[in-house]
């Protein structure tokens, strides 16, 4: 969580699955708090501007299901059962 974001402050960051992380961020200009889903290996954002933690977890579950169905859909990802 040592990453510095321009315009955003990281409030919380957690592992959501073997392949994804999620974090809660506050936009500095507006003070709005939102959630983001990150690729676990590269730490790049996959989806941002989510309303709450539950929505972020639904996105992660959906991405993991796609990864299971397509097996090697996302190179470097751990296949979970």
Backbone bond lengths (Angstrom), bond angles and torsions (degrees), N, CA, C in turn:
res aa  C-N    CA-C-N  psi(-1)  N-CA   C-N-CA  omega(-1)  CA-C   N-CA-C  phi
1 X - - - 1.438 - - 1.523 111.38 -
2 X 1.326 117.84 21.75 1.453 122.37 179.59 1.516 112.16 -82.99
3 X 1.315 117.10 -1.32 1.458 122.24 -177.57 1.532 110.41 -68.97
4 X 1.339 116.44 136.39 1.456 121.76 176.27 1.516 108.35 -103.89
5 X 1.317 116.36 125.04 1.452 121.49 -178.99 1.523 109.60 -107.47
6 X 1.299 116.80 135.65 1.458 121.03 176.82 1.522 107.93 -75.88
7 X 1.308 116.87 123.48 1.456 121.61 176.52 1.513 115.43 83.75
8 X 1.348 117.57 -5.24 1.460 120.67 -178.74 1.523 109.89 -136.13
9 X 1.317 115.16 152.42 1.462 122.07 175.83 1.526 107.47 -122.03
10 X 1.327 117.25 128.15 1.462 121.54 179.02 1.522 108.74 -77.83
11 X 1.326 116.46 123.33 1.457 121.73 178.92 1.525 111.81 -96.88
12 X 1.322 116.66 -36.17 1.459 122.33 -176.17 1.512 108.62 -154.58
13 X 1.330 116.64 140.70 1.461 120.67 174.50 1.513 108.15 -141.79
14 X 1.354 116.66 130.81 1.460 121.74 -177.76 1.520 110.78 -141.80
15 X 1.331 114.56 158.19 1.463 121.41 173.69 1.522 107.65 -77.00
16 X 1.320 117.76 125.19 1.464 122.04 -179.72 1.531 111.20 -97.34
17 X 1.322 117.28 -28.96 1.465 123.50 179.68 1.528 106.55 -162.99
18 X 1.334 117.37 177.10 1.474 118.21 177.97 1.533 113.24 -60.80
19 X 1.335 117.49 -21.44 1.464 120.70 -174.91 1.527 114.81 -111.76
20 X 1.319 117.97 -11.40 1.464 120.51 -173.31 1.526 112.00 -136.77
21 X 1.313 114.07 150.77 1.454 122.70 172.90 1.520 107.25 -121.87
22 X 1.302 117.44 160.50 1.458 119.80 171.37 1.510 108.25 -134.10
23 X 1.320 115.71 155.95 1.457 119.06 178.82 1.520 110.23 -145.89
24 X 1.315 112.94 152.69 1.461 121.91 176.71 1.527 106.51 -102.26
25 X 1.325 116.21 129.75 1.463 120.59 -178.60 1.529 110.30 -128.31
26 X 1.309 114.96 151.59 1.464 120.89 174.63 1.518 107.84 -113.93
27 X 1.335 115.64 126.98 1.454 120.98 176.03 1.517 107.93 -73.82
28 X 1.316 117.17 124.55 1.463 121.53 -174.49 1.527 113.12 -64.53
29 X 1.308 118.12 -38.89 1.459 120.72 -175.72 1.529 112.08 -70.36
30 X 1.331 116.34 -42.53 1.468 119.86 -174.28 1.518 113.82 -103.71
31 X 1.325 118.02 -18.65 1.453 121.77 -176.12 1.520 113.46 79.32
32 X 1.343 116.74 2.46 1.459 121.24 -178.90 1.535 110.32 -68.73
33 X 1.324 116.23 137.88 1.461 122.09 179.39 1.527 108.50 -104.51
34 X 1.338 116.29 126.68 1.469 122.66 -178.21 1.532 109.11 -135.76
35 X 1.317 116.93 174.64 1.465 123.43 -179.66 1.519 110.41 -121.24
36 X 1.346 115.16 152.77 1.457 122.33 178.62 1.523 108.73 -134.93
37 X 1.335 116.77 147.81 1.462 123.06 173.29 1.522 106.85 -108.23
38 X 1.339 116.43 133.34 1.464 122.57 -177.16 1.517 110.60 -120.59
39 X 1.323 116.61 147.22 1.459 121.36 170.54 1.524 107.30 -67.99
40 X 1.321 117.18 129.15 1.464 121.00 -175.34 1.510 114.63 -66.54
41 X 1.332 118.36 -32.12 1.460 119.75 -177.01 1.525 113.04 -84.74
42 X 1.321 117.57 -37.28 1.464 119.89 -177.40 1.529 113.16 -100.87
43 X 1.332 116.85 -16.13 1.466 123.37 -176.91 1.531 112.59 65.84
44 X 1.343 117.32 16.65 1.464 121.52 176.29 1.530 109.86 -82.43
45 X 1.323 117.12 141.43 1.469 119.84 177.44 1.529 111.53 -63.03
46 X 1.326 116.00 134.97 1.456 122.69 175.50 1.519 108.94 -98.13
47 X 1.341 115.54 -42.48 1.454 121.57 179.84 1.525 108.13 -149.55
48 X 1.315 116.84 135.22 1.465 121.19 -178.67 1.525 110.44 -124.52
49 X 1.296 115.54 174.33 1.465 123.58 174.79 1.528 112.81 65.03
50 X 1.329 116.68 39.13 1.460 121.49 177.66 1.529 109.17 -88.78
51 X 1.323 116.26 145.84 1.460 121.88 -171.91 1.526 113.58 -69.41
52 X 1.336 117.27 -38.92 1.469 117.95 -175.61 1.527 110.71 -154.48
53 X 1.330 114.93 175.52 1.462 121.98 -177.55 1.530 111.17 -62.61
54 X 1.334 117.31 -40.31 1.462 120.74 179.88 1.525 111.76 -60.01
55 X 1.319 116.12 -40.79 1.464 120.17 177.87 1.527 110.42 -64.57
56 X 1.328 117.63 -40.80 1.464 121.79 178.27 1.532 110.03 -62.81
57 X 1.326 117.61 -41.92 1.459 120.54 179.06 1.526 111.97 -66.89
58 X 1.324 117.98 -36.74 1.469 120.76 175.65 1.528 111.00 -62.11
59 X 1.322 116.41 -40.25 1.471 120.84 177.74 1.524 109.88 -62.85
60 X 1.326 117.37 -45.49 1.465 121.30 -179.67 1.527 110.16 -61.32
61 X 1.321 117.59 -46.24 1.474 120.66 179.07 1.531 111.10 -60.09
62 X 1.329 116.44 -41.54 1.459 120.14 178.25 1.514 112.19 -63.59
63 X 1.328 116.77 -43.30 1.466 120.48 178.48 1.525 111.07 -64.14
64 X 1.322 116.92 -39.29 1.470 120.26 178.73 1.531 110.48 -66.09
65 X 1.331 118.58 -38.22 1.470 121.66 177.07 1.524 111.02 -63.00
66 X 1.329 116.51 -43.71 1.469 120.23 177.37 1.522 109.66 -60.73
67 X 1.316 116.79 -43.67 1.463 120.90 178.78 1.518 112.47 -60.48
68 X 1.342 117.68 -36.93 1.467 121.38 178.40 1.523 110.92 -69.54
69 X 1.324 116.77 -41.84 1.462 120.60 -177.09 1.526 112.28 -69.64
70 X 1.310 116.77 -35.11 1.465 120.52 -177.52 1.522 112.85 -99.35
71 X 1.315 117.58 2.31 1.446 127.28 -178.57 1.521 114.15 53.00
72 X 1.304 120.06 -72.15 1.462 120.47 -177.30 1.521 111.11 -105.07
73 X 1.317 116.37 39.00 1.467 121.08 -178.51 1.518 111.72 -65.52
74 X 1.318 115.84 -35.19 1.459 120.39 -176.56 1.525 108.59 -123.94
75 X 1.321 117.77 101.27 1.470 121.41 -177.24 1.535 111.80 -54.42
76 X 1.326 115.38 135.83 1.458 120.84 177.31 1.511 113.96 86.61
77 X 1.325 119.23 -5.80 1.462 121.33 -179.86 1.513 111.22 -83.17
78 X 1.316 114.99 147.80 1.454 122.72 177.73 1.526 107.72 -81.61
79 X 1.321 117.25 129.75 1.455 121.62 177.84 1.519 108.04 -81.02
80 X 1.337 117.16 119.19 1.459 120.32 -179.12 1.525 109.38 -103.82
81 X 1.319 116.48 156.42 1.466 121.27 -176.91 1.500 110.41 -104.05
